């Protein structure tokens, strides 16, 4: 009888541990998804900013200074 109680406690402990581990993995998976979405958003914003800066910078002129004066 004593052995059955020890086995039951061990089984409950195993299931509680498994449940806790499952919940932790699920929570971490959600955090990974949130971080991936944030990275995608930041990459998109960076691309937009680079495109805006490229448009606002003057283009290089392929003229020699003497040609400009003439």
HELIX and SHEET records of a PDB file:
HELIX    1   1 UNK A    2  UNK A   56  1                                  55    
HELIX    2   2 UNK A   65  UNK A   69  1                                   5    
END                                                                             
